[in-house]
Amino acid sequence: MLDKNDFSKKQIVMLFCNKGEKLSFKNDNLIVKSSDGQIKLQLSCYRIFAVFVIGNTSITTGLIQRASKFNFHIALFTAYFRLYDIIACPNRGNTLLHRTQYMYSDMAVPANIIENKILNQQLLLKTVRNKSDYLKEALTKMEAYKSSASSARTLTELMGYEGLASKLYFKAWFNNVLWTGRKPRIKHDITNSLLDIGYTVLFNFIEALLYIYGFDIYVGVLHREFYMRKSLVCDLVEPFRPIIDRKVKAMINLKQVSEGDFFQRNHQFVLSWESSPKVITEFLKAIMEYKTDIFLYIQGYYRSFMRDAPENMPVFKLIRGD
């Protein structure tokens, strides 16, 4: 398994294949070449955590062999950043971990996840300098919902507190941008479309980390099993969503993105292919600021499960030192 020091030195390589870029290797180095054959990136395989391939390209068996040898993933995405496969995943056979996952049915871990999510939503709202009466009231109510989550007896009750807190949070955080409510996957405005894209990037990053430890990603504790749903990834994304929320607001306010970066299809705002590298790269920058924190959270989650000690669940804090 990777330790903290090893992971901090690893890099994610992103390849947007619409530009004609190609993957190859030489000795023990990954080579990225432009459409005219020029080398754009040369990186030692020892320093790679994952390679994200966006769009269509060809991959040689030699490169796959090196991914297995040096223990990094090759994640394959559609042009619109939908993950459809991961190549060279280690630790698929961690049967002891799988057995522990399948047997878990307590409320302690899902409650911890939701408490952690609400905590980070509060920490983000507290960064607002001029707090309105609504924001102050929202923070107070969210604290009550967070306390109630810790004693929830059912997942339905727990998710109810999460929903109430999130409704207050989104209205308070996106008060100065075009906002008519959070509507996942509907993409009726650019804010919701950006949130969907950012959450997808975060989802895929966390999924790649979970593969390191050999989790069955289809078995969650908060989002229970549903056909082909990666329930565990859905679970562990929750505490980190405010990373994306903060970035979306900043991108809109700083005019790093606008409606001109999107086109409308079936009344939905869809990010254009030309703007995809810019937007996805910005989200990855935001996530990479917390790369080690996320790694340590996943590592702590793994250890708490393997030791049957849910009381030792990790806690991620968006604002360090708070």
N, C-alpha and C positions, 0 to 999 in steps of 0.2 A: 504494500500500500504506500501511496505517497504520504510524506509528512509535510508540515507547513513550509519548511525551508525549501524543499524540492518544488512544491507547487508554486511558490512565489516567483520562481525563476522560469516557469513555463509560460508559453505564449499561445494565443489562438491566432491561426492564420485564416483570413477570409478571402475567398476567391470568387469574384463576380465574373462568371463565364461569358456574359454577354459582350464583354470586351475582347473576347478571343483569347483570354488567358488560359494557360495550360499547366497542369501539374506534371512534374517529372522528378527524378532523383539522380544524384550522382554521389557515389561513395555512400556516406551516411548523412547526406544533406538533402533537404527538400528544396526543389527548384521551382519557382513560379516564373513562367515566361510569358511575355506579351504576344500579341498576334503576329508580330514581325520577328519573333524568335529572340528578342532581347530579354535578358535576365532581369526581372523586377525585384525578386527576393530570393535570397539563398540563406537557409536557416538549418542549423544542426538539428537532426531528429531528436537528440537528447533534450532539446529545449522546447519541444512542441507538446502542448496539452491536447489540442484538437485542431483539425482542419475543417472549416465550414465551406462547403462547395455549393454555391448558389447558382442555379441555372444548369445548363447541359454541358457535359464534357465527357472525356473518356479517361479512365483510371487503369493503370497497368497492374498486373498481379504483383509485380516487383514492389510497387509502392504499398500495396496492401500488406505484403510480407513485412516490410519495414515498419508499418504502423503496428503490427502485432509484436514485432521484435522490440520496438521502443515504447510500446504501451501508450499510444495515442489513438484517438478516434478520428475517423473521417465521417463527418456528418453531411448527409446529402439533402439539399433543400430545393424546392421548386423556385421559380423566378420570383415568387411573392413570399419567400421565406417560410414555406410550410415544410417541416421536417418529414421526410418519408422513409429514411433508413439511416442506420449508423453501422459503419463497417469497422471491424477489428475491435470488438468490445471484449475486454478481459473479465474474468471472475463471473462468468455466467452460471457457474456451478456452485455457488455459495449456498448449499442446501440448508445449513444450520440457520442462516439468516432468513431464508425463505420460510422455514418451518416456524420461526418466531413471528414473522410477519403474519402468517396465515392464522396463527392461534390468538393474536392480539384482539381484544374486544373491549378494553377498558376505555374510560372517558378522559383519563389524565393527559394523554398525549395530544388528542385533538383540541382539548381545552387550552393547553399550552400554546398550540399553534395560533389559535384565534386571539388569545390574550396578547401574544407577541405582535400579531398584525395590528391590533387596535393600539397597542403601545406606540408602534412606529407611525401610525396615522396621527396620533397625538403629538409625537415629537416633531413631525413635519409641520403641523398646524401651529405649534408654538414658535416656529421660526418666523412667522408673520409679525412684522413690527407693529403695525397699527391694527390691533385686534378689535373687530366690531363686536357689538353686543351679541350678535348671532354666533360668532366664533367662540366667544367666551362661554356662552351657554352650551354650544356643541361640545366643547372640551369637558365640561362638567358632566353632561349626560353620557359621553363616551366613557368616562371613568367609571360611571355606574354600570354600564353595559360590560365593561371589561371585568369588573368585580363579579358580576352575575355569571359571566362565562365560566369562571373557575369552578362554580358549583352546579353547572348545568348537568341534568341527568340524562338527557338524550341528545343525539346529534341534531334533531330538528330544533330543539330548544336552543342549542349552541349556535346553530346557523341563523336563528332568529336574532340573537344578540349581535351577531356579526353584520347582518343586514341592516339593522337599525343604526349601528355605529357608522357603517359605510355610507349610508344615505346622508347623515349629518356631515360626515367628512368631505365627501365629494362636493357638496354644495358650498362648504366653507372654503375649500382649497381652490376650486375653479371659479371663484366668485367674480374674477376680473377678466375672464375669457368667455367666448361663446359657449354657453353650457345650458343644456336643457335636460340633463340627467344622464346617468351612466346606463348605456344600453349596449351590452356586449354583442359583438358580431353584426350589429345592425349598421354601424358606420354612417349614421345619418348626419354627422358633422366631422370636421377634421380632428377635433379633440378626441372623440371616441375612436376614430380610425387609428390615430397615433397611439392611443392606449392599447388597442388590440395588437398593433405591431410590436410595441415595446414589451408587452407581456409575453408575446410569442418568443422574442429574442431571449428574455429572461427564462422562460420555460425551457427552451432548448439548452441554455447554459447549465441550468440545474439538472436537467435530464442527463447531460453528459457527465456531470459529477456523480450522480447516483450510479451510473454504470461502472464507475471505478470500484465501488464497493460490492457490486453484484446484487443490488436490490432487485426484487421483482417490482418493476415500476407500475404494474397494473393493479397492485394491491395497496390501498391506502388505509388511513385510519379516520380521516375526516370525510373525504370523498370516497364512498364505498364502491365496490366493483360494479362496473357496467361494461358491456361488450366493447373491447378495444380502446377503452378510455385509460389513459395513463394516470390513474388515480393518485398514486404517491407523488408524482410530479405536481399535480394540481394542489396537493396538500402543502408541499414544501415551498411552493411559489409564494404562498400567502404572506408570510412575514416580510418579504422583499418587494412587494408591489409598490410601496411608496417611493422606492428608488426611481421607478418609471414615472410615477405621478409627478415627482419633482422635475424630472427631465422634460416631460411633455409641456408643462407650464412654462419652463424656462425657454424651450425652443420656440414656443408661440410668442412669448413676450419679447424675445430678442430677435424675432423675425427670421429665425434660422429655417423656418418652414412656413409655407403659406398655402392657400387653396390652389395656387398655380402648380404646386407639386403633385396635385391629385387630378384624376378625371372622374366623372360621375358615370356609374353604370347601375341601372336598376335602382336609382335614387340613393346609391351608396357612394361614398367618397373612397376611391381606390388609389393608392399611391402609385405613381407612374414608375415604370422600370428605370427611367433615367435618374429619378430622384432616390431610388431605393438605396444605393450605396451610401449616399450622404446621410440619410435618416437612420439606417441600420447601424452605421458606424458611430453616430452620436449616441445611440442607445448602448452600444457595446462599451463606449468610453465610460458612461455612467455606471454600468455594471462592473467594469474592471476596477473602478475605484474601490469597490467592495469585494474584489475577487477573493482575497484571503479570508475575509469575514464569512463569506458564503461557504468557502471550503471548510472552515472550522465548524460552521453550523452543521453541515452534512456529516462531517466526521463525528461530531458530538452526538448527532442523531443516531448514527450507526452504533456508536459505543453504548449508548443508553439502551438500545434494543438488544444488543448482544449480551449485555450484563443484566437484562431484565430490571432496569432501574429507571422507569419513566420520570421519577422525581429529579433525575439529573439531566433532563432535557436541556439543550442549549437555548440561549436567548440571544437574538440578534438585535442590536440597537442601531438605528439609522443615524442618529447623532451620537458620535462617540463622546464618552466622558460625561454624558447626561446622567 
